[in-house]
Amino acid sequence: MTDHDDRPADRAPALPPTADRAAYQAELDRLRTREKAHTREGDAIAAARRRLPMVEVAAGLELTGPDGPLTLLDAFEGRRQLVAYYFMWYPGHDAAGQCEGCTWVTTQVQELSYLHSRDITYAVFCQGPYAESRRYRDFMGWEVPWYSALPSEDELLVGRHVGMMHIVCYLRDGDRVFETYWTTRRGVEAMDYSYALMDLTVYGRQERWEDSPPGWPRVQGTPVDEVRLRSDGRPIPQWSRVAAGRSDALGPGADPPAG
């Protein structure tokens, strides 16, 4: 093998050692054993998740949607299950000042037909006012169902940190609603595919917290315990929307997004 890790820091990023095909495949086969064990453990965790008890939630808890007030039960859209993403919100801020983490994961969720085929509804429960946050949904060009959880967020997120990103799963039994699972922080990576694909590449996510060899590229200007989800002062996926001429303004009287 030839080691390329001695390249100067001011040149291109360091490279992995090179090997012939047989040596490369042998190393990959060893890693594949660990990958398969990881997959099987994930299956076992999912099996345990399916066996958790559930807790009843008031089906009549109020949300706000495009037609005004509705209930948690209404948000199921008649399906048996509901996956709700609780979107963090900064009242009065323009688009550039909204949560980059919530923008990151919500951008990933576009095609809902596979969820619907399993009797699952997906919706965003924003922790901000409906009209203002809906303008952000439109600015981003998202088409997922969008509601404000403000009327009931303390009850919906009882015992948890209101104002933080969460995924919460619900089950409907007739007119009764039950909560079956919830997660937060890195648990919301379940919505993401970008990082999952980055994890397959040689340089990974390029975050400072990752365990990578010396000389591997890192996203600059980010504390070691954080990820880089902003670029030039705004959440990364917003730049294409700005280029399309969409307005950052989200308050009353804001122009509808162009394009």
Buried (B, 14 or more C-beta within 10 A) or exposed (E): EEEBEEEEEEEEBBBBEEEEEEEBEEEEEEEEEEEEEEEEEEEEEEEEEEEEEBEEBBBEBBBBBEEEEBBBBBBBEEBEBBBBBBBBBBEEBBBBBBBBBBBBBBBBBEEBEEBEEEEBBBBBBBBBBBBBBBBBBBBBBBEEBBBBBBBBBEEBBEEBEBBBBBBBBBBBEEEEBBBBBBBBEEEBBEBBEBBEEBEEEEBBBBBBEBEBEEBBEBBEEBEEEEBBBBEEEBBBBBEEBBEEEBBBEBEEEBEEBEE
